[in-house]
Each structure stands twice: as C-alpha cells, then as structure tokens.
Amino acid sequence: MSDQSYQPSIGGVRAFVAIAKRLHFGSAANDLGVSQPSLSQSLAGLESGLGIRLVERTTRRVLLTAEGHRLLPSAMAVCDAVDNLLSDAAGEGDPLRGSLRLGLIPTIAPYILPRLLQGLGESRPSLGLRVVEDQTSRLLEQLREGTLDAAIMALPAGAPGIGEIPMYDEDFVLALPTGHPLSGRKRLSPSLLADLPLLLLDEGHCLRDQALDVCQRAGVNPDVQQTRADSLATAVQCVEGGLGVTLIPATAVPVETASGSLATADFSTPRPGRRIGLVYRESSGRGGAYAELAAELSALVAESGQVTPVG
C-alpha cells in the first residue's frame, strides 16, 4: 500500500517513463544520461514509495505490470508538465521554436511535405522539424510514448489522451489506367465501384479502411482478395499496369498523374473524402500553439486548391 505522504522525485518518474518507452534498462539509462545502477535505484525508489510494482524484469526481457500500464499516462503527463515548467522558466515557452518532432501518415507525407517544409522554412526559420512517416497506429503509439510531439493524420484518431485539431477536407478521386472509358468523368456514382477491380492498400493503412467505408456506404462489397499494395505509389503503378483501379486523395493527384500514365475521374456530390488534422498529446499543455501551427499548415496545403480548409 502506498504512503499517502510520499512525494515521488521527478528522477524516479522519468526513470519509469524511459524504461516503459524502451523496455530495456541500458537504453533507458542512455536516454537519460545516467548509469544503469542509478536508473534501477530511481525506479526502485518510486516503486517502494508508491507501494506498487511497475516493471517486471527477467534475464531476457522487461515488461510493464498491469499497474505500470495504468500509471504510465499519468507519469508521462508529469514529465510533460515539468518540461513545460523548465521551458517557461528559461524563457523558451514557445513550442514552435526549436525542435518539433512531426509525424505524417504515408498517404499524406509525399504530397504535402514539400510545400510544408518550404512554407515553414520561410515563416518559422527557428523551428527545426524532425519528420517521421509511419502508419496511424504507430504514430499514435509514438505520441503516447513521447517520442513524437504532433502528427498529421486522418481524423478521427479516437485515441484517449490525444487532442485533435481539424485542418482540411479532401476528396477521393478514382484513379484509372489511361484510356479507360470512365477517364475524365466528373459525376461518377460510388456504386460503380461494384463493377470495377478495386485495388486496396494493405492492412494498417487508414486509406484502406476509408476506401472500404466508401464502398460500404455505396452498398458495394469489394473483392478484398484483389492485389494489395503496401504504398499508394505501388497501388498507382498497378493501376497504370492495368491491374485495376484505386482511390487516391486529391492532394496525390498532381504527383501521381505527372507521368501521364494515370487517368482520374471525380465522384458526384457529396463526394467521398476524408478530414485531415493535427493530433497531439493533451497532457503536453500545448494545444494553443498546435492550433496555431495547424492553421498555418492548413493554409499552406490549401494554396494548392485541392483541399477545403476547416474553420
């Protein structure tokens, strides 16, 4: 049972969070710049004071206990709060200065990142972006672990403790081989997908789920055993080779049609699409700054004329 008068040290809390992230004592010690015995001592002091075992350690691996999993979000919030306090005290309270670790999903990054990097380089020269491209689930995990500050992905993310700031809406476009009878059409019914060999991205890509949702709303049951691709670029190459059709976001159209080997067609109103937004850890206390950043990023993407800003 925990001593109600016990006040944990920030060193103990940081030790627990570092171990939870790495699940390896040596790596966690390196992250914190301390010796492994010191790290172990800090964790032991925290566990003793709380009266709870947070970490299981065997000769082969490190695991969090059920209590460790339960308390990890609170421990991360403590670290965030202390980091914010130290930044404010040092006069560095603006999170949009210095380093920002930004995640993007693969069906967004190649199409908007060049514009974002150029625009932010001009408007915020003191902001050093570190970019990570990964699937939605892994980006959310990195946010929860504190190895990312924010991420751009399709909404809703629907993750506890993760704040969401809508940025823009974009339509889905039907990608077709050149010369296809539907090429250039402007008012296609999504129900036509029932008669087309629809190519999907592999499991884990949110665009796959979004494409299946479009089909479901149109009463279409696609053959999910069709060719599947691990990237949108691969799916497009399959379309160009005549293996089927696929859905691509509007921001991808200029890049993917540049070679002249891909045709497109638009759906009728209301067009199927997705909402893109900026997500972040609510415990970071930086919602206001990230809302400012999201508005700026949305405006940069909207310059292309392919999306509709939210708000």
C-alpha positions as a Python dict, from the first residue, in 0.01 Angstrom:
ca = {
    (1, 'M'): (0, 0, 0),
    (2, 'S'): (133, 344, -90),
    (3, 'D'): (230, 603, 173),
    (4, 'Q'): (-9, 895, 117),
    (5, 'S'): (260, 1137, 234),
    (6, 'Y'): (508, 1008, -25),
    (7, 'Q'): (620, 1265, -284),
    (8, 'P'): (788, 1097, -583),
    (9, 'S'): (1100, 1254, -728),
    (10, 'I'): (1094, 1365, -1091),
    (11, 'G'): (1402, 1146, -1140),
    (12, 'G'): (1205, 839, -1039),
    (13, 'V'): (915, 928, -1265),
    (14, 'R'): (1149, 996, -1560),
    (15, 'A'): (1321, 663, -1497),
    (16, 'F'): (987, 480, -1511),
    (17, 'V'): (880, 658, -1833),
    (18, 'A'): (1216, 595, -2002),
    (19, 'I'): (1205, 225, -1914),
    (20, 'A'): (843, 200, -2033),
    (21, 'K'): (938, 352, -2368),
    (22, 'R'): (1244, 137, -2427),
    (23, 'L'): (1161, -181, -2232),
    (24, 'H'): (1537, -201, -2186),
    (25, 'F'): (1729, -69, -1886),
    (26, 'G'): (2051, 2, -2074),
    (27, 'S'): (1879, 202, -2350),
    (28, 'A'): (1667, 391, -2096),
    (29, 'A'): (1978, 482, -1897),
    (30, 'N'): (2147, 610, -2213),
    (31, 'D'): (1841, 821, -2297),
    (32, 'L'): (1854, 988, -1955),
    (33, 'G'): (2233, 1015, -1943),
    (34, 'V'): (2262, 819, -1620),
    (35, 'S'): (2423, 491, -1521),
    (36, 'Q'): (2214, 175, -1525),
    (37, 'P'): (2252, 120, -1146),
    (38, 'S'): (2132, 477, -1088),
    (39, 'L'): (1832, 418, -1315),
    (40, 'S'): (1745, 97, -1132),
    (41, 'Q'): (1775, 273, -798),
    (42, 'S'): (1545, 556, -910),
    (43, 'L'): (1282, 308, -1029),
    (44, 'A'): (1310, 104, -709),
    (45, 'G'): (1260, 420, -501),
    (46, 'L'): (948, 509, -698),
    (47, 'E'): (803, 160, -668),
    (48, 'S'): (879, 149, -296),
    (49, 'G'): (719, 488, -232),
    (50, 'L'): (409, 403, -434),
    (51, 'G'): (387, 55, -289),
    (52, 'I'): (336, -78, -642),
    (53, 'R'): (549, -284, -876),
    (54, 'L'): (562, -104, -1209),
    (55, 'V'): (812, -312, -1407),
    (56, 'E'): (884, -683, -1438),
    (57, 'R'): (1245, -761, -1525),
    (58, 'T'): (1369, -1107, -1627),
    (59, 'T'): (1701, -1218, -1774),
    (60, 'R'): (1554, -1190, -2124),
    (61, 'R'): (1310, -902, -2129),
    (62, 'V'): (1146, -611, -1950),
    (63, 'L'): (768, -581, -1919),
    (64, 'L'): (528, -334, -1761),
    (65, 'T'): (295, -470, -1498),
    (66, 'A'): (-77, -401, -1518),
    (67, 'E'): (-25, -118, -1268),
    (68, 'G'): (264, 13, -1476),
    (69, 'H'): (41, 31, -1784),
    (70, 'R'): (-230, 206, -1581),
    (71, 'L'): (2, 469, -1433),
    (72, 'L'): (216, 536, -1741),
    (73, 'P'): (-9, 810, -1890),
    (74, 'S'): (-5, 997, -1557),
    (75, 'A'): (373, 961, -1533),
    (76, 'M'): (414, 1098, -1887),
    (77, 'A'): (186, 1391, -1800),
    (78, 'V'): (410, 1468, -1502),
    (79, 'C'): (719, 1472, -1726),
    (80, 'D'): (542, 1696, -1978),
    (81, 'A'): (439, 1938, -1705),
    (82, 'V'): (792, 1958, -1563),
    (83, 'D'): (942, 2007, -1910),
    (84, 'N'): (696, 2291, -1975),
    (85, 'L'): (782, 2448, -1639),
    (86, 'L'): (1153, 2437, -1717),
    (87, 'S'): (1099, 2579, -2065),
    (88, 'D'): (886, 2864, -1932),
    (89, 'A'): (1139, 2942, -1660),
    (90, 'A'): (1414, 2956, -1923),
    (91, 'G'): (1209, 3187, -2145),
    (92, 'E'): (1162, 2913, -2405),
    (93, 'G'): (792, 2857, -2361),
    (94, 'D'): (709, 2876, -2732),
    (95, 'P'): (687, 2515, -2859),
    (96, 'L'): (704, 2646, -3216),
    (97, 'R'): (1067, 2739, -3168),
    (98, 'G'): (1344, 2483, -3155),
    (99, 'S'): (1290, 2117, -3242),
    (100, 'L'): (947, 1973, -3326),
    (101, 'R'): (904, 1602, -3396),
    (102, 'L'): (620, 1576, -3650),
    (103, 'G'): (467, 1252, -3776),
    (104, 'L'): (277, 1205, -4102),
    (105, 'I'): (95, 905, -4247),
    (106, 'P'): (227, 765, -4579),
    (107, 'T'): (-76, 875, -4784),
    (108, 'I'): (-13, 1236, -4681),
    (109, 'A'): (361, 1287, -4643),
    (110, 'P'): (481, 1266, -5007),
    (111, 'Y'): (212, 1503, -5132),
    (112, 'I'): (211, 1790, -4881),
    (113, 'L'): (551, 1769, -4713),
    (114, 'P'): (748, 1966, -4978),
    (115, 'R'): (502, 2255, -4951),
    (116, 'L'): (504, 2245, -4570),
    (117, 'L'): (882, 2237, -4542),
    (118, 'Q'): (921, 2530, -4779),
    (119, 'G'): (645, 2735, -4616),
    (120, 'L'): (760, 2676, -4258),
    (121, 'G'): (1120, 2737, -4358),
    (122, 'E'): (1018, 3085, -4466),
    (123, 'S'): (770, 3170, -4190),
    (124, 'R'): (936, 2993, -3895),
    (125, 'P'): (1312, 2971, -3954),
    (126, 'S'): (1369, 2899, -3584),
    (127, 'L'): (1151, 2586, -3598),
    (128, 'G'): (1355, 2272, -3659),
    (129, 'L'): (1128, 1998, -3794),
    (130, 'R'): (1213, 1631, -3748),
    (131, 'V'): (980, 1428, -3971),
    (132, 'V'): (862, 1071, -3913),
    (133, 'E'): (649, 885, -4170),
    (134, 'D'): (454, 587, -4037),
    (135, 'Q'): (111, 428, -4018),
    (136, 'T'): (-156, 578, -3793),
    (137, 'S'): (-137, 321, -3512),
    (138, 'R'): (239, 353, -3479),
    (139, 'L'): (230, 733, -3487),
    (140, 'L'): (-27, 733, -3207),
    (141, 'E'): (191, 497, -3006),
    (142, 'Q'): (491, 727, -3053),
    (143, 'L'): (279, 1022, -2940),
    (144, 'R'): (177, 835, -2627),
    (145, 'E'): (539, 738, -2562),
    (146, 'G'): (654, 1098, -2603),
    (147, 'T'): (888, 1029, -2897),
    (148, 'L'): (667, 1247, -3121),
    (149, 'D'): (528, 1592, -3043),
    (150, 'A'): (247, 1602, -3300),
    (151, 'A'): (127, 1420, -3611),
    (152, 'I'): (-79, 1484, -3922),
    (153, 'M'): (-330, 1208, -3998),
    (154, 'A'): (-689, 1135, -4095),
    (155, 'L'): (-949, 1214, -3829),
    (156, 'P'): (-1097, 1099, -3605),
    (157, 'A'): (-797, 939, -3439),
    (158, 'G'): (-1020, 832, -3150),
    (159, 'A'): (-736, 774, -2905),
    (160, 'P'): (-763, 851, -2531),
    (161, 'G'): (-549, 1146, -2423),
    (162, 'I'): (-488, 1257, -2782),
    (163, 'G'): (-616, 1600, -2886),
    (164, 'E'): (-740, 1656, -3242),
    (165, 'I'): (-733, 1979, -3444),
    (166, 'P'): (-911, 1960, -3783),
    (167, 'M'): (-710, 2114, -4069),
    (168, 'Y'): (-872, 2044, -4406),
    (169, 'D'): (-1108, 1817, -4601),
    (170, 'E'): (-1005, 1649, -4924),
    (171, 'D'): (-1198, 1445, -5179),
    (172, 'F'): (-1114, 1097, -5300),
    (173, 'V'): (-1055, 1061, -5674),
    (174, 'L'): (-1085, 742, -5878),
    (175, 'A'): (-751, 653, -6037),
    (176, 'L'): (-778, 467, -6368),
    (177, 'P'): (-549, 341, -6645),
    (178, 'T'): (-518, 588, -6931),
    (179, 'G'): (-780, 524, -7198),
    (180, 'H'): (-1031, 380, -6950),
    (181, 'P'): (-1396, 454, -7051),
    (182, 'L'): (-1453, 640, -6721),
    (183, 'S'): (-1147, 861, -6759),
    (184, 'G'): (-1223, 1230, -6710),
    (185, 'R'): (-1579, 1177, -6586),
    (186, 'K'): (-1697, 1429, -6325),
    (187, 'R'): (-2005, 1281, -6162),
    (188, 'L'): (-1943, 913, -6101),
    (189, 'S'): (-2162, 730, -5855),
    (190, 'P'): (-1960, 537, -5594),
    (191, 'S'): (-2191, 242, -5669),
    (192, 'L'): (-1991, 193, -5991),
    (193, 'L'): (-1712, 51, -5776),
    (194, 'A'): (-1914, -271, -5766),
    (195, 'D'): (-1822, -333, -6131),
    (196, 'L'): (-1455, -234, -6106),
    (197, 'P'): (-1149, -429, -5982),
    (198, 'L'): (-1069, -212, -5680),
    (199, 'L'): (-711, -224, -5551),
    (200, 'L'): (-663, -163, -5181),
    (201, 'L'): (-369, -74, -4964),
    (202, 'D'): (-253, -338, -4721),
    (203, 'E'): (-375, -380, -4364),
    (204, 'G'): (-275, -97, -4131),
    (205, 'H'): (-318, 187, -4381),
    (206, 'C'): (-609, 411, -4289),
    (207, 'L'): (-676, 480, -4660),
    (208, 'R'): (-767, 113, -4696),
    (209, 'D'): (-1031, 148, -4423),
    (210, 'Q'): (-1156, 472, -4577),
    (211, 'A'): (-1191, 308, -4920),
    (212, 'L'): (-1384, 19, -4766),
    (213, 'D'): (-1608, 272, -4589),
    (214, 'V'): (-1683, 441, -4923),
    (215, 'C'): (-1779, 101, -5064),
    (216, 'Q'): (-1997, 18, -4765),
    (217, 'R'): (-2184, 348, -4791),
    (218, 'A'): (-2244, 278, -5161),
    (219, 'G'): (-2367, -75, -5088),
    (220, 'V'): (-2063, -230, -5257),
    (221, 'N'): (-1883, -541, -5136),
    (222, 'P'): (-1537, -525, -5295),
    (223, 'D'): (-1323, -833, -5351),
    (224, 'V'): (-1057, -775, -5084),
    (225, 'Q'): (-853, -1062, -5229),
    (226, 'Q'): (-756, -838, -5520),
    (227, 'T'): (-397, -718, -5547),
    (228, 'R'): (-298, -526, -5233),
    (229, 'A'): (-18, -270, -5212),
    (230, 'D'): (198, -154, -4924),
    (231, 'S'): (212, 204, -5053),
    (232, 'L'): (-7, 433, -5258),
    (233, 'A'): (270, 465, -5517),
    (234, 'T'): (266, 87, -5567),
    (235, 'A'): (-114, 84, -5597),
    (236, 'V'): (-91, 356, -5862),
    (237, 'Q'): (171, 158, -6055),
    (238, 'C'): (-62, -143, -6050),
    (239, 'V'): (-339, 75, -6190),
    (240, 'E'): (-108, 206, -6461),
    (241, 'G'): (-29, -156, -6548),
    (242, 'G'): (-396, -237, -6594),
    (243, 'L'): (-448, -444, -6279),
    (244, 'G'): (-744, -242, -6154),
    (245, 'V'): (-850, 95, -6016),
    (246, 'T'): (-796, 261, -5679),
    (247, 'L'): (-897, 561, -5473),
    (248, 'I'): (-641, 836, -5417),
    (249, 'P'): (-670, 1159, -5214),
    (250, 'A'): (-695, 1484, -5410),
    (251, 'T'): (-355, 1603, -5284),
    (252, 'A'): (-194, 1300, -5451),
    (253, 'V'): (-332, 1372, -5798),
    (254, 'P'): (-62, 1615, -5926),
    (255, 'V'): (222, 1385, -5820),
    (256, 'E'): (71, 1056, -5931),
    (257, 'T'): (-54, 1181, -6269),
    (258, 'A'): (267, 1367, -6359),
    (259, 'S'): (399, 1079, -6570),
    (260, 'G'): (90, 1081, -6792),
    (261, 'S'): (25, 711, -6734),
    (262, 'L'): (-265, 760, -6493),
    (263, 'A'): (-615, 896, -6557),
    (264, 'T'): (-868, 1012, -6298),
    (265, 'A'): (-1240, 1060, -6256),
    (266, 'D'): (-1439, 1252, -5995),
    (267, 'F'): (-1734, 1132, -5792),
    (268, 'S'): (-2073, 1301, -5770),
    (269, 'T'): (-2167, 1527, -5480),
    (270, 'P'): (-2145, 1458, -5190),
    (271, 'R'): (-1800, 1336, -5287),
    (272, 'P'): (-1636, 1073, -5066),
    (273, 'G'): (-1330, 1201, -4887),
    (274, 'R'): (-1153, 1239, -4557),
    (275, 'R'): (-1072, 1501, -4294),
    (276, 'I'): (-707, 1561, -4210),
    (277, 'G'): (-591, 1712, -3883),
    (278, 'L'): (-310, 1764, -3637),
    (279, 'V'): (-305, 1539, -3329),
    (280, 'Y'): (-101, 1580, -3012),
    (281, 'R'): (-77, 1466, -2650),
    (282, 'E'): (-330, 1659, -2443),
    (283, 'S'): (-101, 1635, -2142),
    (284, 'S'): (162, 1844, -2325),
    (285, 'G'): (-37, 2159, -2249),
    (286, 'R'): (46, 2293, -2596),
    (287, 'G'): (-298, 2285, -2754),
    (288, 'G'): (-299, 2657, -2828),
    (289, 'A'): (37, 2652, -3002),
    (290, 'Y'): (-55, 2342, -3202),
    (291, 'A'): (-384, 2503, -3308),
    (292, 'E'): (-179, 2796, -3442),
    (293, 'L'): (51, 2554, -3624),
    (294, 'A'): (-242, 2353, -3765),
    (295, 'A'): (-399, 2670, -3910),
    (296, 'E'): (-71, 2764, -4074),
    (297, 'L'): (-18, 2416, -4217),
    (298, 'S'): (-376, 2405, -4344),
    (299, 'A'): (-330, 2736, -4525),
    (300, 'L'): (-11, 2607, -4690),
    (301, 'V'): (-184, 2292, -4818),
    (302, 'A'): (-489, 2493, -4931),
    (303, 'E'): (-267, 2701, -5163),
    (304, 'S'): (-274, 2401, -5398),
    (305, 'G'): (-650, 2445, -5447),
    (306, 'Q'): (-708, 2073, -5387),
    (307, 'V'): (-847, 2086, -5032),
    (308, 'T'): (-1103, 2277, -4828),
    (309, 'P'): (-970, 2428, -4501),
    (310, 'V'): (-1178, 2354, -4191),
    (311, 'G'): (-1297, 2651, -3992),
}
